[in-house]
Amino acid sequence: MKTSLPVALVTGSTSGIGAAIARRLSSDGFALVLHSRNSAEAGRALAEELGSAVYVQADLAVDAERVRLVREAIAAWGRLDVLINNAGISRVIPHSDLSAVTPEIWQTLHEVNVVAPFRLVAEAETALRESAARGRPGCVVNVSSHAGVRPKGASIPYAATKAALNHVTRLLALSLAPEIRVNAVAPGLVDTPLTADWVQAQQLWKERSPMRRAASPEDIAQAVSMLVASDYLTGEILLSDGGLNLT
């Protein structure tokens, strides 16, 4: 199947921020490759809803699955112009509880949150360079977290992986320019079913952030869309926390 539309692969795109990004890019005129590890039924339903979209299931903790995801994404439409590394995992562990953080937790989070995005970029590099040959730089947007910028976050390993992802973003931006741009969006609290019972965090954003609320998934999708639309920005970590970092 070939398309004249630009094509975007959005990982972790069957719910929450990823689904909002997919919908936004679809409205921006992209053909989509949707992805998740488990929720295949939701992925196929979203693909049908969006129209110019296909769904691929893959476990990003497994390198062979990463390779397959990129290859199937390229095969689906005959091109790949944008890669959105949205998929990630977390563990909620108090920062003071050092004994609860096992080597296995470190390894699991690092594999999915840092190694997987890097490997997907590496596998997609040739296709993204071909996008540049068609007139616009290829584009990568990594979805990071304000926990990678400030000493916050659900756990120390989670925050550390997002800090690593931010630095990988800058390093790749240098290495792949000018044919491929690489940026990141770093959200603070985002209103999703997962965060609905995070009472303390919700209160913090309502009281201390200048915007007096958490982000919606659509707010983050808009930020991603802006970075995709640019032909110039690269190496940027767009902190998207409603100004909480200012307080």
C-alpha positions as CSV (number, residue, x, y, z in Angstrom):
1,M,0.0,0.0,0.0
2,K,1.5,3.3,-1.1
3,T,0.5,6.8,-0.1
4,S,1.4,10.3,-1.1
5,L,0.6,11.5,2.5
6,P,3.4,11.9,5.0
7,V,3.5,8.9,7.4
8,A,3.9,9.0,11.1
9,L,4.5,6.0,13.5
10,V,3.3,6.8,17.0
11,T,4.3,4.2,19.6
12,G,1.9,3.6,22.6
13,S,-0.9,5.2,20.6
14,T,-4.1,3.3,21.7
15,S,-5.0,5.5,24.7
16,G,-4.0,8.6,26.6
17,I,-1.3,10.9,25.2
18,G,-0.5,8.6,22.3
19,A,-4.0,8.4,21.0
20,A,-4.4,12.2,21.3
21,I,-1.1,12.6,19.2
22,A,-2.4,10.1,16.6
23,R,-5.7,11.9,16.3
24,R,-3.9,15.3,16.0
25,L,-1.4,14.1,13.4
26,S,-4.3,12.5,11.4
27,S,-6.1,15.9,11.4
28,D,-2.8,17.5,10.3
29,G,-2.8,15.3,7.2
30,F,-0.7,12.3,8.1
31,A,-1.2,8.6,7.4
32,L,-0.6,6.8,10.7
33,V,0.9,3.6,12.0
34,L,-0.5,3.0,15.4
35,H,1.1,0.7,18.0
36,S,0.7,-0.8,21.4
37,R,2.0,-3.8,23.4
38,N,-1.3,-5.3,24.4
39,S,-4.5,-3.4,23.4
40,A,-4.8,-4.7,19.9
41,E,-8.6,-4.3,19.8
42,A,-8.4,-0.7,20.7
43,G,-5.6,-0.2,18.2
44,R,-7.6,-1.6,15.3
45,A,-10.7,0.4,16.4
46,L,-8.7,3.6,16.4
47,A,-7.2,2.8,13.0
48,E,-10.7,2.3,11.6
49,E,-11.8,5.6,13.2
50,L,-8.9,7.6,11.7
51,G,-9.2,6.1,8.2
52,S,-5.6,6.4,6.8
53,A,-4.2,4.3,9.6
54,V,-2.9,0.8,10.3
55,Y,-2.2,-0.9,13.6
56,V,0.9,-3.0,14.6
57,Q,1.3,-4.8,17.9
58,A,4.8,-5.1,19.3
59,D,6.6,-5.5,22.6
60,L,9.2,-2.7,22.8
61,A,11.1,-4.5,25.5
62,V,12.2,-7.1,22.9
63,D,14.7,-5.9,20.2
64,A,13.4,-8.1,17.5
65,E,10.0,-6.7,18.0
66,R,11.3,-3.1,17.6
67,V,12.9,-4.1,14.3
68,R,9.7,-5.7,13.2
69,L,7.6,-2.7,14.2
70,V,9.7,-0.3,12.0
71,R,9.8,-2.7,9.1
72,E,6.0,-3.2,9.1
73,A,5.4,0.5,9.5
74,I,7.5,1.2,6.4
75,A,6.0,-1.7,4.5
76,A,2.4,-0.5,5.4
77,W,2.6,2.8,3.5
78,G,5.9,2.6,1.5
79,R,7.5,5.5,3.5
80,L,8.1,6.9,7.0
81,D,8.5,10.6,7.7
82,V,7.9,11.0,11.4
83,L,8.6,8.8,14.4
84,I,6.9,9.7,17.7
85,N,8.5,7.7,20.6
86,N,5.6,8.0,23.0
87,A,5.5,4.5,24.6
88,G,7.1,4.2,28.0
89,I,6.6,2.6,31.3
90,S,6.9,3.7,34.9
91,R,7.0,2.4,38.5
92,V,5.6,4.3,41.5
93,I,8.2,4.1,44.3
94,P,8.9,6.7,46.9
95,H,12.3,8.3,46.3
96,S,13.4,7.7,49.8
97,D,12.7,3.9,49.6
98,L,16.0,2.9,48.0
99,S,15.7,-0.8,48.9
100,A,12.5,-1.1,46.9
101,V,14.4,-0.2,43.7
102,T,15.8,-3.5,42.4
103,P,18.3,-3.9,39.6
104,E,15.5,-5.5,37.6
105,I,13.4,-2.4,37.9
106,W,16.3,-0.2,36.7
107,Q,16.9,-2.6,33.7
108,T,13.2,-2.9,32.8
109,L,12.6,0.9,32.7
110,H,15.9,1.7,31.0
111,E,15.2,-0.9,28.2
112,V,11.8,0.5,27.3
113,N,12.3,4.2,28.1
114,V,15.8,4.7,26.7
115,V,17.0,1.8,24.6
116,A,13.8,1.2,22.7
117,P,13.4,4.8,21.4
118,F,17.1,4.8,20.4
119,R,16.8,1.5,18.5
120,L,13.6,2.6,16.8
121,V,15.4,5.7,15.5
122,A,18.3,3.6,14.4
123,E,16.0,1.3,12.5
124,A,14.0,4.1,11.0
125,E,17.0,6.3,10.0
126,T,17.2,5.3,6.3
127,A,13.4,5.9,5.8
128,L,13.6,9.2,7.6
129,R,16.5,10.3,5.5
130,E,14.5,9.4,2.4
131,S,11.8,11.8,3.8
132,A,14.4,14.6,3.7
133,A,15.1,13.8,0.0
134,R,11.4,14.5,-0.7
135,G,11.9,18.1,0.6
136,R,11.3,18.1,4.3
137,P,13.6,16.8,7.1
138,G,12.6,13.5,8.7
139,C,11.3,14.1,12.2
140,V,11.6,12.3,15.6
141,V,9.7,13.5,18.7
142,N,10.5,11.7,22.0
143,V,7.9,12.0,24.7
144,S,9.9,12.5,27.9
145,S,8.8,14.1,31.2
146,H,9.4,17.1,33.4
147,A,10.8,14.4,35.8
148,G,13.7,14.2,33.5
149,V,14.4,17.9,34.0
150,R,13.6,18.4,37.6
151,P,14.2,16.1,40.6
152,K,10.6,14.8,40.6
153,G,8.7,11.8,39.2
154,A,7.0,8.6,40.1
155,S,10.4,7.0,41.0
156,I,14.1,7.7,40.8
157,P,14.6,5.1,38.0
158,Y,11.7,6.6,36.0
159,A,13.1,10.1,36.3
160,A,16.6,8.9,35.5
161,T,15.4,7.2,32.3
162,K,13.6,10.4,31.2
163,A,16.8,12.5,31.9
164,A,18.7,10.0,29.7
165,L,16.1,10.2,27.0
166,N,16.5,14.0,27.0
167,H,20.2,13.7,26.5
168,V,19.8,11.0,23.8
169,T,17.5,13.5,22.1
170,R,20.2,16.2,22.0
171,L,22.9,13.7,20.9
172,L,20.7,12.4,18.0
173,A,19.8,15.9,17.0
174,L,23.5,16.6,16.5
175,S,24.3,13.3,14.8
176,L,21.4,13.2,12.4
177,A,21.1,16.8,11.3
178,P,20.2,18.3,8.9
179,E,18.3,15.4,7.3
180,I,16.5,14.4,10.5
181,R,15.3,16.6,13.3
182,V,15.1,15.2,16.8
183,N,13.2,16.9,19.6
184,A,11.3,16.0,22.8
185,V,8.2,17.1,24.7
186,A,8.5,16.8,28.5
187,P,5.0,16.9,30.0
188,G,4.3,17.4,33.7
189,L,1.1,16.0,35.1
190,V,-1.4,14.9,32.3
191,D,-5.0,14.2,33.0
192,T,-5.5,10.5,32.1
193,P,-7.3,7.6,33.8
194,L,-3.9,6.6,35.2
195,T,-3.4,9.9,37.0
196,A,-7.1,10.4,38.1
197,D,-6.3,9.3,41.7
198,W,-3.0,11.1,42.0
199,V,-4.6,13.5,44.5
200,Q,-1.4,15.2,45.7
201,A,-0.1,15.9,42.2
202,Q,-3.5,17.1,41.0
203,Q,-3.6,19.6,44.0
204,L,-0.1,20.7,43.3
205,W,-0.9,21.7,39.7
206,K,-4.1,23.4,40.7
207,E,-2.4,25.5,43.4
208,R,1.1,26.1,42.1
209,S,1.3,25.9,38.4
210,P,0.7,29.3,36.6
211,M,-2.0,27.6,34.4
212,R,-3.7,26.2,37.5
213,R,-4.3,22.8,36.0
214,A,-2.7,19.6,34.7
215,A,-2.3,19.2,30.9
216,S,-4.9,17.4,28.8
217,P,-3.6,14.7,26.4
218,E,-4.6,17.2,23.6
219,D,-2.3,19.9,25.1
220,I,0.6,17.5,24.7
221,A,-0.5,16.4,21.2
222,Q,-0.6,20.1,20.2
223,A,3.0,20.5,21.4
224,V,4.1,17.5,19.4
225,S,2.2,18.8,16.3
226,M,4.1,22.1,16.6
227,L,7.5,20.3,16.7
228,V,6.5,18.1,13.7
229,A,5.3,21.2,11.7
230,S,8.7,22.9,12.1
231,D,11.4,22.4,9.5
232,Y,14.0,24.1,11.7
233,L,13.8,23.2,15.4
234,T,16.0,20.4,16.6
235,G,17.6,19.3,19.9
236,E,14.9,21.0,21.9
237,I,13.3,19.6,25.1
238,L,9.9,21.4,25.2
239,L,8.9,21.5,28.9
240,S,5.1,21.3,28.9
241,D,4.1,21.5,32.6
242,G,1.8,24.6,32.6
243,G,4.7,26.7,34.1
244,L,5.1,24.6,37.3
245,N,8.9,24.7,36.7
246,L,8.8,28.4,37.3
247,T,7.6,28.1,40.9
